[in-house]
Amino acid sequence: MTDRLGPVGAVPRERDTRLDVFRALALLTIFVNHVPGQYLEHLTHKNFGFSDSAEAFVLISGMSVGLAYGSRFAVGERLAVTLRILRRALTLYVAHIMTSVITFAIFAGGALWFGRPDLLSEINLRAVVDRTEQGVVSMVLLGHQFGYNNILSMYAGLFLMLPGFLWLYRRSAWLLIAVSGTLWLCAGIWQIAPSNFLDDGYWFLNPLSWQFLFVIGFVGVLRARRGGFPRNPVLMALSAAYLFVSMLWVVLSWWNIDFSYGLPAVLTGFDKTFLSTPRLLHVLAGAYLVATIPVLSSWAALPLSHPLVAVGRHSLAVFIFGTILAMAGQVMMFVTGKNPVLGTLYAVLGIALHIAYARYLDWQAAVISQNAKRQGLQALPVKGRDGPKR
C-alpha cells in the first residue's frame, strides 16, 4: 500500500486500501475508548486481550512509513528525505500542542459553564492549573502531558528516530531489528523514558519502547512486499492459542497469577508505558493471523469509496478531530453523572461524525484537484495564426 498522495491530494488509483481500513478501525476504537463509561467501550478489543488500539495504530503506522520511505533513503536523497521526515515530526508536535491546548480549554470551559471546578482535577490538568507558568512551559517542551493526549507526542518521537532507522535498514534489516530490540529491552529494564517536569514520572507512552513495534511493522511490510508472509501452520496455531489465552486472562481476571520468576517486568508484565512483552506479542500475533489468513486480509480490501477507507486515509486530521470530540465527550460524561446511555449515544454520534469529516476531507481534496487541473489547462499555450497565446 502506498501512503502517498499526489501533489494536490488526489488518491492514487492503485492504492491498496487494507492498511487504511485497519487504521480506521484503530482510530475509531481509540475514540470510543477515550470516552470511558459508555457501553461501546466494553466491546472494544482491549477487553479481550493484552493490547489495545494504541498498539494496533503504532504497528500500522510503522507499516505505512515503511511503504512511504523504505525505498527512498538512497545515497543522494538522504538529506531531502530526512528533512521531509523532520517536517512531519514538527507537524505532529504542533498537532499535539494544539490538541492539548484545546483539551485544556474544553475542560476549563466545562468547569466555568457547569460550575464544576472538579473538572480541572481530571486527566492530569491540576498541575498546570496550580503552576501555570511552569505548566505551560512544560507542555511546550513535552514535559507534561494530559491524559488521553499522549499518542501524538510519542509518534513525533518515533519520527525523530526514523532517519536513523532508515540508515540502519539500508545496511541490514536484521541490524535494524537488533538495535531496535536492544533499545526496547534496555529502556524497559532500566526504566529509561522522557521525564515529566511537574512530577517524578515519565511519559505514559515511551517512544524508546514503542519504537520496537514501529520498527517491526516497518520491516515486516517491506518483507511482505517482496515475498509475502510465510504461512507457517505451527506459528499460526501458536498465535491463535496466545490470543485465546490472553482473552481468557483478561475476561476471567487472572491478573493475580505471577509468572515473573524474578525476570524484569518488561518481559513478563503488562505495562503499557514500556510495552511489556505480553502486550507486544499479543498485537503481533493478531497481525500475523490477519496477514496470513486470506479471508481476513481480503475482507479489508475495500473500495476507495468506502467510509472506512476515507477515515484511514486522513488519519492525522481524523485523529485530531476524534481527540477533540472525545475530550468534549468526557466533559459531558462528568457533568451528567457518567450516564452510560448518553455516553453510548455520544459515541455513536462521534463515529458518524468521524465518517462525515473524512468525507468532507475527500470532497475538499477533490475540489483542490479539479481547481489545479483547471488552472493547468488554462496555463497551456493555445496556438493560433499569430503564434502561441496564453
TILUMGU-950232 format. One record per residue (C-alpha): residue number from 1; residue in three letters; y, z, x. Coordinates in nm, 3 decimals, m for minus. Each point is the difference from the previous one (the first is absolute). Layout:
residues N
<site NUM, 'ALA', <Y, Z, X>>
...
***
This chain:
residues 390
<site 1, 'MET', <0.000, 0.000, 0.000>>
<site 2, 'THR', <0.344, m0.076, 0.126>>
<site 3, 'ASP', <0.273, 0.251, m0.065>>
<site 4, 'ARG', <0.281, m0.237, 0.082>>
<site 5, 'LEU', <0.247, m0.140, m0.241>>
<site 6, 'GLY', <0.189, m0.319, 0.051>>
<site 7, 'PRO', <0.361, 0.001, 0.109>>
<site 8, 'VAL', <0.122, 0.040, m0.354>>
<site 9, 'GLY', <m0.275, 0.223, m0.139>>
<site 10, 'ALA', <m0.234, m0.265, m0.135>>
<site 11, 'VAL', <m0.368, 0.096, m0.012>>
<site 12, 'PRO', <m0.237, m0.219, 0.203>>
<site 13, 'ARG', <m0.249, m0.185, m0.216>>
<site 14, 'GLU', <m0.290, 0.089, 0.228>>
<site 15, 'ARG', <0.068, 0.374, m0.020>>
<site 16, 'ASP', <m0.312, 0.215, m0.029>>
<site 17, 'THR', <0.092, 0.251, m0.269>>
<site 18, 'ARG', <m0.271, 0.261, 0.058>>
<site 19, 'LEU', <0.206, 0.225, 0.226>>
<site 20, 'ASP', <0.289, m0.031, m0.246>>
<site 21, 'VAL', <m0.223, 0.124, m0.281>>
<site 22, 'PHE', <m0.141, 0.297, 0.191>>
<site 23, 'ARG', <0.346, 0.088, 0.130>>
<site 24, 'ALA', <0.132, m0.009, m0.357>>
<site 25, 'LEU', <m0.275, 0.235, m0.114>>
<site 26, 'ALA', <0.088, 0.236, 0.284>>
<site 27, 'LEU', <0.371, m0.011, m0.089>>
<site 28, 'LEU', <m0.063, 0.067, m0.368>>
<site 29, 'THR', <m0.236, 0.284, 0.086>>
<site 30, 'ILE', <0.257, 0.154, 0.234>>
<site 31, 'PHE', <0.252, m0.008, m0.284>>
<site 32, 'VAL', <m0.241, 0.166, m0.242>>
<site 33, 'ASN', <m0.093, 0.269, 0.252>>
<site 34, 'HIS', <0.369, 0.067, 0.070>>
<site 35, 'VAL', <0.055, 0.106, m0.361>>
<site 36, 'PRO', <m0.238, 0.299, m0.003>>
<site 37, 'GLY', <m0.103, 0.180, m0.314>>
<site 38, 'GLN', <m0.084, m0.298, m0.224>>
<site 39, 'TYR', <m0.340, m0.131, m0.103>>
<site 40, 'LEU', <m0.006, m0.327, 0.195>>
<site 41, 'GLU', <0.019, 0.197, 0.324>>
<site 42, 'HIS', <m0.351, 0.132, m0.067>>
<site 43, 'LEU', <m0.139, m0.354, m0.012>>
<site 44, 'THR', <0.116, m0.111, 0.345>>
<site 45, 'HIS', <m0.253, m0.020, 0.280>>
<site 46, 'LYS', <0.132, 0.306, 0.186>>
<site 47, 'ASN', <m0.200, 0.198, m0.256>>
<site 48, 'PHE', <m0.324, m0.172, 0.100>>
<site 49, 'GLY', <0.006, m0.003, 0.378>>
<site 50, 'PHE', <0.159, 0.128, 0.318>>
<site 51, 'SER', <0.273, m0.262, 0.040>>
<site 52, 'ASP', <0.271, m0.118, m0.236>>
<site 53, 'SER', <0.237, m0.291, m0.050>>
<site 54, 'ALA', <0.202, 0.080, 0.315>>
<site 55, 'GLU', <m0.301, m0.080, 0.221>>
<site 56, 'ALA', <m0.066, m0.319, m0.195>>
<site 57, 'PHE', <0.363, m0.105, 0.034>>
<site 58, 'VAL', <0.008, 0.052, 0.378>>
<site 59, 'LEU', <m0.330, m0.183, 0.052>>
<site 60, 'ILE', <0.120, m0.295, m0.208>>
<site 61, 'SER', <0.332, 0.004, 0.184>>
<site 62, 'GLY', <m0.180, m0.022, 0.332>>
<site 63, 'MET', <m0.194, m0.299, m0.129>>
<site 64, 'SER', <0.316, m0.172, m0.122>>
<site 65, 'VAL', <0.176, 0.062, 0.330>>
<site 66, 'GLY', <m0.300, m0.136, 0.188>>
<site 67, 'LEU', <0.021, m0.324, m0.192>>
<site 68, 'ALA', <0.378, m0.019, 0.037>>
<site 69, 'TYR', <0.029, 0.081, 0.371>>
<site 70, 'GLY', <m0.347, m0.004, 0.155>>
<site 71, 'SER', <0.015, m0.355, 0.135>>
<site 72, 'ARG', <0.371, m0.011, 0.083>>
<site 73, 'PHE', <0.037, 0.237, 0.294>>
<site 74, 'ALA', <m0.041, m0.277, 0.256>>
<site 75, 'VAL', <0.181, m0.036, 0.331>>
<site 76, 'GLY', <0.347, m0.134, m0.067>>
<site 77, 'GLU', <0.008, 0.136, m0.355>>
<site 78, 'ARG', <m0.037, 0.372, 0.064>>
<site 79, 'LEU', <0.367, 0.087, 0.006>>
<site 80, 'ALA', <0.072, m0.183, m0.325>>
<site 81, 'VAL', <m0.303, 0.157, m0.171>>
<site 82, 'THR', <0.089, 0.345, 0.130>>
<site 83, 'LEU', <0.357, m0.030, m0.128>>
<site 84, 'ARG', <m0.129, m0.110, m0.339>>
<site 85, 'ILE', <m0.235, 0.300, m0.012>>
<site 86, 'LEU', <0.276, 0.240, 0.100>>
<site 87, 'ARG', <0.223, m0.147, m0.269>>
<site 88, 'ARG', <m0.276, 0.070, m0.251>>
<site 89, 'ALA', <m0.027, 0.358, 0.128>>
<site 90, 'LEU', <0.376, 0.039, m0.051>>
<site 91, 'THR', <m0.035, m0.133, m0.355>>
<site 92, 'LEU', <m0.270, 0.258, m0.072>>
<site 93, 'TYR', <0.215, 0.277, 0.150>>
<site 94, 'VAL', <0.300, m0.097, m0.216>>
<site 95, 'ALA', <m0.226, m0.018, m0.306>>
<site 96, 'HIS', <m0.132, 0.349, 0.076>>
<site 97, 'ILE', <0.351, 0.146, 0.035>>
<site 98, 'MET', <0.111, m0.176, m0.318>>
<site 99, 'THR', <m0.291, 0.130, m0.208>>
<site 100, 'SER', <0.045, 0.350, 0.144>>
<site 101, 'VAL', <0.369, 0.007, m0.098>>
<site 102, 'ILE', <m0.079, m0.134, m0.347>>
<site 103, 'THR', <m0.278, 0.257, m0.037>>
<site 104, 'PHE', <0.243, 0.280, 0.084>>
<site 105, 'ALA', <0.252, m0.142, m0.247>>
<site 106, 'ILE', <m0.261, m0.021, m0.278>>
<site 107, 'PHE', <m0.104, 0.363, 0.042>>
<site 108, 'ALA', <0.360, 0.120, 0.046>>
<site 109, 'GLY', <0.102, m0.194, m0.310>>
<site 110, 'GLY', <m0.287, 0.156, m0.193>>
<site 111, 'ALA', <0.105, 0.344, 0.115>>
<site 112, 'LEU', <0.356, m0.061, m0.123>>
<site 113, 'TRP', <m0.079, m0.188, m0.320>>
<site 114, 'PHE', <m0.278, 0.227, m0.126>>
<site 115, 'GLY', <0.123, 0.327, 0.148>>
<site 116, 'ARG', <m0.309, 0.029, 0.216>>
<site 117, 'PRO', <0.106, 0.115, 0.349>>
<site 118, 'ASP', <m0.368, 0.065, 0.078>>
<site 119, 'LEU', <m0.042, m0.377, 0.035>>
<site 120, 'LEU', <0.177, 0.027, 0.335>>
<site 121, 'SER', <m0.285, 0.216, 0.128>>
<site 122, 'GLU', <m0.260, m0.272, m0.063>>
<site 123, 'ILE', <m0.146, m0.258, 0.239>>
<site 124, 'ASN', <0.154, 0.155, 0.313>>
<site 125, 'LEU', <0.361, m0.039, m0.118>>
<site 126, 'ARG', <0.106, 0.362, 0.045>>
<site 127, 'ALA', <0.046, m0.018, 0.378>>
<site 128, 'VAL', <0.260, m0.276, m0.039>>
<site 129, 'VAL', <0.177, 0.187, m0.280>>
<site 130, 'ASP', <0.024, 0.320, 0.202>>
<site 131, 'ARG', <0.086, m0.166, 0.332>>
<site 132, 'THR', <0.176, m0.318, m0.100>>
<site 133, 'GLU', <0.145, m0.096, 0.337>>
<site 134, 'GLN', <m0.326, 0.046, 0.188>>
<site 135, 'GLY', <m0.194, m0.145, m0.290>>
<site 136, 'VAL', <0.192, m0.327, m0.016>>
<site 137, 'VAL', <m0.028, m0.049, 0.376>>
<site 138, 'SER', <m0.371, 0.082, m0.016>>
<site 139, 'MET', <m0.056, m0.254, m0.277>>
<site 140, 'VAL', <0.175, m0.275, 0.194>>
<site 141, 'LEU', <m0.197, 0.083, 0.315>>
<site 142, 'LEU', <m0.326, 0.021, m0.202>>
<site 143, 'GLY', <m0.027, 0.370, 0.082>>
<site 144, 'HIS', <m0.020, 0.102, m0.364>>
<site 145, 'GLN', <m0.184, m0.181, m0.278>>
<site 146, 'PHE', <m0.022, 0.064, m0.370>>
<site 147, 'GLY', <m0.332, 0.021, m0.177>>
<site 148, 'TYR', <m0.135, m0.335, m0.120>>
<site 149, 'ASN', <0.253, m0.173, 0.230>>
<site 150, 'ASN', <m0.198, m0.020, 0.323>>
<site 151, 'ILE', <m0.190, m0.329, m0.001>>
<site 152, 'LEU', <0.282, m0.232, 0.105>>
<site 153, 'SER', <0.097, 0.214, 0.299>>
<site 154, 'MET', <m0.360, 0.000, 0.120>>
<site 155, 'TYR', <m0.022, m0.376, m0.058>>
<site 156, 'ALA', <0.320, m0.055, 0.200>>
<site 157, 'GLY', <m0.158, 0.197, 0.282>>
<site 158, 'LEU', <m0.303, m0.230, m0.009>>
<site 159, 'PHE', <0.226, m0.303, 0.035>>
<site 160, 'LEU', <0.167, 0.154, 0.304>>
<site 161, 'MET', <m0.346, 0.019, 0.157>>
<site 162, 'LEU', <m0.100, m0.350, m0.111>>
<site 163, 'PRO', <0.128, m0.196, 0.306>>
<site 164, 'GLY', <m0.218, 0.222, 0.219>>
<site 165, 'PHE', <m0.298, m0.061, m0.228>>
<site 166, 'LEU', <0.056, m0.374, 0.021>>
<site 167, 'TRP', <0.023, 0.014, 0.380>>
<site 168, 'LEU', <m0.331, 0.188, 0.019>>
<site 169, 'TYR', <m0.165, m0.233, m0.252>>
<site 170, 'ARG', <0.090, m0.305, 0.210>>
<site 171, 'ARG', <m0.204, 0.153, 0.278>>
<site 172, 'SER', <m0.295, 0.133, m0.199>>
<site 173, 'ALA', <m0.058, 0.104, m0.360>>
<site 174, 'TRP', <m0.237, 0.270, 0.122>>
<site 175, 'LEU', <0.265, 0.129, 0.240>>
<site 176, 'LEU', <0.242, 0.033, m0.291>>
<site 177, 'ILE', <m0.261, 0.186, m0.208>>
<site 178, 'ALA', <m0.080, 0.231, 0.292>>
<site 179, 'VAL', <0.364, 0.085, 0.074>>
<site 180, 'SER', <0.082, 0.046, m0.368>>
<site 181, 'GLY', <m0.307, 0.217, m0.061>>
<site 182, 'THR', <0.079, 0.215, 0.302>>
<site 183, 'LEU', <0.356, 0.051, m0.123>>
<site 184, 'TRP', <m0.131, 0.096, m0.345>>
<site 185, 'LEU', <m0.248, 0.247, 0.146>>
<site 186, 'CYS', <0.249, 0.163, 0.238>>
<site 187, 'ALA', <0.263, 0.030, m0.274>>
<site 188, 'GLY', <m0.255, 0.168, m0.226>>
<site 189, 'ILE', <m0.147, 0.239, 0.257>>
<site 190, 'TRP', <0.330, 0.118, 0.147>>
<site 191, 'GLN', <0.207, m0.034, m0.322>>
<site 192, 'ILE', <0.243, m0.251, 0.151>>
<site 193, 'ALA', <0.243, m0.132, m0.263>>
<site 194, 'PRO', <0.373, m0.057, m0.053>>
<site 195, 'SER', <0.153, 0.336, m0.080>>
<site 196, 'ASN', <0.226, 0.112, m0.281>>
<site 197, 'PHE', <0.335, 0.146, 0.100>>
<site 198, 'LEU', <0.055, 0.244, m0.287>>
<site 199, 'ASP', <m0.335, 0.177, 0.026>>
<site 200, 'ASP', <m0.290, 0.041, 0.239>>
<site 201, 'GLY', <m0.210, m0.279, m0.150>>
<site 202, 'TYR', <m0.044, m0.368, 0.062>>
<site 203, 'TRP', <m0.007, m0.325, m0.194>>
<site 204, 'PHE', <m0.238, 0.004, m0.295>>
<site 205, 'LEU', <m0.136, m0.344, 0.100>>
<site 206, 'ASN', <m0.029, m0.013, 0.377>>
<site 207, 'PRO', <0.046, m0.358, 0.130>>
<site 208, 'LEU', <m0.186, 0.090, 0.322>>
<site 209, 'SER', <m0.308, 0.063, m0.214>>
<site 210, 'TRP', <0.043, m0.260, m0.273>>
<site 211, 'GLN', <0.049, m0.278, 0.253>>
<site 212, 'PHE', <m0.379, 0.000, 0.056>>
<site 213, 'LEU', <m0.067, m0.107, m0.358>>
<site 214, 'PHE', <0.281, m0.255, 0.027>>
<site 215, 'VAL', <m0.154, m0.144, 0.319>>
<site 216, 'ILE', <m0.348, m0.013, m0.154>>
<site 217, 'GLY', <0.140, m0.210, m0.284>>
<site 218, 'PHE', <0.189, m0.216, 0.248>>
<site 219, 'VAL', <m0.304, m0.073, 0.219>>
<site 220, 'GLY', <m0.245, m0.020, m0.290>>
<site 221, 'VAL', <0.184, m0.268, m0.193>>
<site 222, 'LEU', <0.041, m0.219, 0.309>>
<site 223, 'ARG', <m0.371, 0.025, 0.070>>
<site 224, 'ALA', <m0.077, m0.085, m0.362>>
<site 225, 'ARG', <0.231, m0.299, 0.025>>
<site 226, 'ARG', <m0.204, m0.135, 0.291>>
<site 227, 'GLY', <m0.351, 0.069, m0.124>>
<site 228, 'GLY', <m0.003, 0.230, m0.301>>
<site 229, 'PHE', <m0.141, 0.351, m0.027>>
<site 230, 'PRO', <m0.373, 0.033, 0.072>>
<site 231, 'ARG', <m0.195, 0.103, m0.311>>
<site 232, 'ASN', <m0.220, 0.268, 0.150>>
<site 233, 'PRO', <m0.226, 0.150, m0.273>>
<site 234, 'VAL', <m0.036, 0.328, 0.189>>
<site 235, 'LEU', <0.376, 0.035, 0.044>>
<site 236, 'MET', <0.057, m0.091, m0.364>>
<site 237, 'ALA', <m0.251, 0.263, m0.112>>
<site 238, 'LEU', <0.157, 0.264, 0.225>>
<site 239, 'SER', <0.347, m0.086, m0.131>>
<site 240, 'ALA', <m0.113, 0.025, m0.362>>
<site 241, 'ALA', <m0.178, 0.330, 0.069>>
<site 242, 'TYR', <0.308, 0.142, 0.171>>
<site 243, 'LEU', <0.221, m0.097, m0.294>>
<site 244, 'PHE', <m0.248, 0.162, m0.240>>
<site 245, 'VAL', <m0.022, 0.325, 0.198>>
<site 246, 'SER', <0.378, 0.018, 0.033>>
<site 247, 'MET', <0.034, m0.048, m0.375>>
<site 248, 'LEU', <m0.240, 0.289, m0.063>>
<site 249, 'TRP', <0.184, 0.209, 0.258>>
<site 250, 'VAL', <0.334, m0.041, m0.176>>
<site 251, 'VAL', <m0.122, 0.006, m0.361>>
<site 252, 'LEU', <m0.224, 0.305, 0.054>>
<site 253, 'SER', <0.252, 0.172, 0.234>>
<site 254, 'TRP', <m0.229, 0.053, 0.297>>
<site 255, 'TRP', <0.301, 0.094, 0.215>>
<site 256, 'ASN', <m0.153, 0.335, 0.095>>
<site 257, 'ILE', <m0.279, m0.175, 0.194>>
<site 258, 'ASP', <0.066, 0.036, 0.372>>
<site 259, 'PHE', <m0.149, m0.266, 0.224>>
<site 260, 'SER', <0.253, 0.024, 0.280>>
<site 261, 'TYR', <m0.237, 0.160, 0.255>>
<site 262, 'GLY', <0.300, 0.091, 0.211>>
<site 263, 'LEU', <0.119, m0.360, 0.030>>
<site 264, 'PRO', <0.371, m0.091, m0.028>>
<site 265, 'ALA', <0.134, m0.029, m0.355>>
<site 266, 'VAL', <0.089, m0.366, 0.056>>
<site 267, 'LEU', <m0.374, m0.074, 0.020>>
<site 268, 'THR', <m0.129, 0.214, m0.284>>
<site 269, 'GLY', <0.293, 0.099, m0.223>>
<site 270, 'PHE', <0.183, m0.169, m0.284>>
<site 271, 'ASP', <0.353, 0.017, 0.137>>
<site 272, 'LYS', <0.228, m0.281, m0.112>>
<site 273, 'THR', <0.272, 0.045, 0.261>>
<site 274, 'PHE', <m0.232, m0.073, 0.293>>
<site 275, 'LEU', <m0.233, m0.230, m0.200>>
<site 276, 'SER', <m0.321, 0.195, 0.053>>
<site 277, 'THR', <m0.323, m0.193, 0.044>>
<site 278, 'PRO', <m0.141, 0.056, m0.353>>
<site 279, 'ARG', <0.313, m0.158, m0.150>>
<site 280, 'LEU', <m0.002, m0.283, 0.252>>
<site 281, 'LEU', <m0.368, m0.080, m0.057>>
<site 282, 'HIS', <0.046, 0.010, m0.376>>
<site 283, 'VAL', <0.266, m0.272, m0.013>>
<site 284, 'LEU', <m0.187, m0.210, 0.258>>
<site 285, 'ALA', <m0.328, 0.028, m0.193>>
<site 286, 'GLY', <0.171, m0.116, m0.317>>
<site 287, 'ALA', <0.174, m0.286, 0.179>>
<site 288, 'TYR', <m0.326, m0.115, 0.160>>
<site 289, 'LEU', <m0.177, m0.019, m0.335>>
<site 290, 'VAL', <0.291, m0.189, m0.156>>
<site 291, 'ALA', <m0.002, m0.246, 0.291>>
<site 292, 'THR', <m0.377, m0.058, m0.001>>
<site 293, 'ILE', <m0.087, 0.002, m0.372>>
<site 294, 'PRO', <0.105, m0.343, m0.130>>
<site 295, 'VAL', <0.059, 0.107, m0.359>>
<site 296, 'LEU', <0.254, 0.261, 0.113>>
<site 297, 'SER', <0.177, m0.228, 0.242>>
<site 298, 'SER', <0.011, m0.302, m0.230>>
<site 299, 'TRP', <0.127, 0.205, m0.293>>
<site 300, 'ALA', <0.323, 0.065, 0.188>>
<site 301, 'ALA', <0.064, m0.371, 0.065>>
<site 302, 'LEU', <0.233, m0.023, m0.297>>
<site 303, 'PRO', <0.243, m0.288, m0.061>>
<site 304, 'LEU', <0.354, 0.016, 0.133>>
<site 305, 'SER', <0.130, 0.046, m0.353>>
<site 306, 'HIS', <m0.190, 0.326, m0.054>>
<site 307, 'PRO', <0.219, 0.314, m0.033>>
<site 308, 'LEU', <m0.196, 0.190, 0.265>>
<site 309, 'VAL', <0.060, m0.277, 0.252>>
<site 310, 'ALA', <0.374, 0.020, m0.064>>
<site 311, 'VAL', <0.001, 0.379, 0.042>>
<site 312, 'GLY', <m0.190, m0.020, 0.328>>
<site 313, 'ARG', <0.203, m0.290, 0.135>>
<site 314, 'HIS', <0.328, 0.193, m0.032>>
<site 315, 'SER', <m0.149, 0.318, 0.141>>
<site 316, 'LEU', <0.305, 0.159, 0.165>>
<site 317, 'ALA', <0.240, m0.061, m0.287>>
<site 318, 'VAL', <m0.259, 0.113, m0.253>>
<site 319, 'PHE', <m0.083, 0.311, 0.204>>
<site 320, 'ILE', <0.367, 0.102, 0.011>>
<site 321, 'PHE', <0.031, m0.068, m0.373>>
<site 322, 'GLY', <m0.314, 0.203, m0.070>>
<site 323, 'THR', <0.116, 0.293, 0.213>>
<site 324, 'ILE', <0.328, 0.022, m0.193>>
<site 325, 'LEU', <m0.187, m0.019, m0.331>>
<site 326, 'ALA', <m0.244, 0.269, 0.114>>
<site 327, 'MET', <0.280, 0.237, 0.101>>
<site 328, 'ALA', <0.168, m0.045, m0.338>>
<site 329, 'GLY', <m0.339, 0.059, m0.159>>
<site 330, 'GLN', <m0.044, 0.325, 0.192>>
<site 331, 'VAL', <0.336, 0.128, m0.125>>
<site 332, 'MET', <m0.103, m0.094, m0.354>>
<site 333, 'MET', <m0.328, 0.189, 0.041>>
<site 334, 'PHE', <0.178, 0.313, 0.126>>
<site 335, 'VAL', <0.259, 0.009, m0.279>>
<site 336, 'THR', <m0.261, m0.063, m0.273>>
<site 337, 'GLY', <m0.234, 0.273, 0.118>>
<site 338, 'LYS', <m0.235, m0.251, 0.164>>
<site 339, 'ASN', <m0.107, m0.146, m0.333>>
<site 340, 'PRO', <m0.304, m0.216, 0.088>>
<site 341, 'VAL', <0.042, m0.230, m0.299>>
<site 342, 'LEU', <0.360, m0.087, 0.084>>
<site 343, 'GLY', <m0.098, m0.034, 0.364>>
<site 344, 'THR', <m0.278, m0.243, m0.087>>
<site 345, 'LEU', <0.231, m0.209, m0.216>>
<site 346, 'TYR', <0.250, m0.005, 0.286>>
<site 347, 'ALA', <m0.270, m0.108, 0.248>>
<site 348, 'VAL', <m0.107, m0.286, m0.229>>
<site 349, 'LEU', <0.363, m0.106, m0.042>>
<site 350, 'GLY', <0.046, 0.020, 0.377>>
<site 351, 'ILE', <m0.296, m0.230, 0.064>>
<site 352, 'ALA', <0.147, m0.250, m0.246>>
<site 353, 'LEU', <0.337, 0.024, 0.175>>
<site 354, 'HIS', <m0.169, m0.065, 0.336>>
<site 355, 'ILE', <m0.140, m0.324, m0.138>>
<site 356, 'ALA', <0.331, m0.097, m0.161>>
<site 357, 'TYR', <0.190, 0.066, 0.322>>
<site 358, 'ALA', <m0.247, m0.208, 0.203>>
<site 359, 'ARG', <0.039, m0.282, m0.254>>
<site 360, 'TYR', <0.375, 0.024, 0.038>>
<site 361, 'LEU', <m0.033, m0.027, 0.379>>
<site 362, 'ASP', <m0.220, m0.309, m0.045>>
<site 363, 'TRP', <0.260, m0.154, m0.231>>
<site 364, 'GLN', <0.278, 0.083, 0.245>>
<site 365, 'ALA', <m0.194, m0.161, 0.287>>
<site 366, 'ALA', <m0.059, m0.312, m0.210>>
<site 367, 'VAL', <0.370, m0.029, m0.083>>
<site 368, 'ILE', <0.093, 0.035, 0.368>>
<site 369, 'SER', <m0.258, m0.261, 0.093>>
<site 370, 'GLN', <0.128, m0.247, m0.262>>
<site 371, 'ASN', <0.360, 0.051, 0.111>>
<site 372, 'ALA', <m0.096, m0.056, 0.362>>
<site 373, 'LYS', <m0.182, m0.321, m0.088>>
<site 374, 'ARG', <0.295, m0.119, m0.206>>
<site 375, 'GLN', <0.240, 0.069, 0.284>>
<site 376, 'GLY', <m0.232, m0.177, 0.242>>
<site 377, 'LEU', <m0.007, m0.312, m0.218>>
<site 378, 'GLN', <0.378, 0.001, m0.031>>
<site 379, 'ALA', <0.030, 0.016, 0.379>>
<site 380, 'LEU', <m0.212, m0.313, 0.052>>
<site 381, 'PRO', <0.200, m0.314, 0.093>>
<site 382, 'VAL', <0.032, m0.266, m0.269>>
<site 383, 'LYS', <0.007, m0.354, 0.134>>
<site 384, 'GLY', <0.235, m0.250, m0.158>>
<site 385, 'ARG', <0.173, m0.320, 0.092>>
<site 386, 'ASP', <0.258, 0.191, 0.197>>
<site 387, 'GLY', <m0.260, 0.197, 0.200>>
<site 388, 'PRO', <m0.140, 0.348, m0.038>>
<site 389, 'LYS', <0.183, 0.234, m0.233>>
<site 390, 'ARG', <m0.033, 0.372, m0.052>>
***
